[in-house]
């Protein structure tokens, strides 16, 4: 059974991602699982926690087992980084509130 491009009707192979005649996208390329890509993904998950969910879900939905593992790691790293960020922010808020209370107490003792 011959497949053809829906735009230009050129005979295509099912392995092709683009039509060689008109350049139309035939299907999505599988996501890269190279070491450099993984490092970039994991850094994104750790440094920009909420945004790590997007590539994590993309990789998790891939049919290849390696890509699904990468997606799972991204999601776990994003959840951990988000939890750490929230804990640090909460501690900073508590410390700031204590400093403000100390300042207010100092000014009250001075009668200002």
C-alpha positions as CSV (number, residue, x, y, z in Angstrom):
1,X,0.0,0.0,0.0
2,X,1.5,3.3,-1.1
3,X,1.1,6.3,1.1
4,X,0.9,9.8,-0.4
5,X,1.2,13.3,0.9
6,X,-2.2,14.8,1.6
7,X,-1.0,18.2,0.2
8,X,0.9,17.3,-3.0
9,X,0.1,13.6,-3.4
10,X,3.7,12.7,-3.7
11,X,4.4,9.0,-2.8
12,X,5.9,8.9,0.7
13,X,7.3,6.3,3.1
14,X,5.7,5.8,6.5
15,X,9.1,6.4,8.2
16,X,9.4,10.0,6.8
17,X,8.6,13.0,9.0
18,X,8.4,15.5,6.2
19,X,7.3,15.2,2.5
20,X,10.4,15.5,0.4
21,X,8.4,17.2,-2.4
22,X,6.5,20.0,-0.6
23,X,8.0,19.9,2.9
24,X,4.7,19.3,4.7
25,X,5.0,17.8,8.2
26,X,3.8,14.2,8.1
27,X,4.3,13.2,11.7
28,X,6.2,14.4,14.8
29,X,9.8,13.4,15.3
30,X,10.5,11.5,18.5
31,X,12.0,13.6,21.2
32,X,15.7,13.4,21.8
33,X,17.0,11.3,24.6
34,X,20.7,12.3,24.3
35,X,22.7,13.0,27.5
36,X,23.0,16.7,26.7
37,X,19.2,17.0,26.2
38,X,18.6,15.2,29.5
39,X,21.0,17.5,31.3
40,X,19.2,20.5,29.9
41,X,15.8,19.1,30.8
42,X,16.9,18.3,34.4
43,X,18.4,21.7,34.9
44,X,15.2,23.3,33.6
45,X,13.2,21.2,36.1
46,X,15.4,22.2,39.0
47,X,16.0,25.9,38.2
48,X,12.5,26.7,36.8
49,X,10.3,24.3,38.7
50,X,6.8,24.9,37.3
51,X,8.1,24.9,33.7
52,X,9.6,21.4,34.1
53,X,6.2,19.9,33.9
54,X,5.8,20.8,30.2
55,X,8.7,18.8,28.9
56,X,8.1,16.2,31.5
57,X,4.6,15.5,30.2
58,X,5.8,15.6,26.5
59,X,8.4,12.9,27.3
60,X,6.1,10.9,29.5
61,X,3.5,10.6,26.7
62,X,6.1,9.2,24.2
63,X,5.8,5.6,23.3
64,X,9.5,4.8,23.8
65,X,10.4,3.5,27.2
66,X,13.5,5.7,27.5
67,X,11.5,8.9,26.9
68,X,8.9,7.9,29.4
69,X,11.6,7.4,32.1
70,X,13.1,10.9,31.2
71,X,9.6,12.4,31.6
72,X,9.0,10.7,34.9
73,X,12.4,12.0,36.2
74,X,11.5,15.5,35.0
75,X,8.2,15.5,36.8
76,X,9.7,14.1,40.1
77,X,12.5,16.7,39.9
78,X,10.0,19.5,39.3
79,X,7.9,18.4,42.3
80,X,11.0,18.3,44.5
81,X,12.2,21.7,43.3
82,X,8.8,23.2,43.8
83,X,8.6,21.9,47.3
84,X,12.1,23.2,48.2
85,X,11.2,26.5,46.7
86,X,8.0,26.8,48.7
87,X,9.8,25.8,51.9
88,X,12.6,28.4,51.4
89,X,10.0,31.1,50.5
90,X,8.0,30.3,53.6
91,X,11.2,30.5,55.8
92,X,12.1,33.8,54.3
93,X,8.6,35.1,54.9
94,X,8.8,34.0,58.6
95,X,12.2,35.6,59.0
96,X,11.1,38.8,57.4
97,X,8.0,38.9,59.6
98,X,10.3,38.5,62.7
99,X,12.5,41.3,61.6
100,X,9.5,43.6,61.0
101,X,8.1,42.7,64.5
102,X,11.5,43.5,66.1
103,X,11.7,46.8,64.3
104,X,8.1,47.7,65.4
105,X,8.9,46.7,69.0
106,X,12.0,48.9,68.9
107,X,10.1,51.9,67.6
108,X,7.3,51.4,70.1
109,X,9.9,51.4,72.9
110,X,11.3,54.6,71.6
111,X,7.8,56.1,71.5
112,X,7.9,56.8,67.8
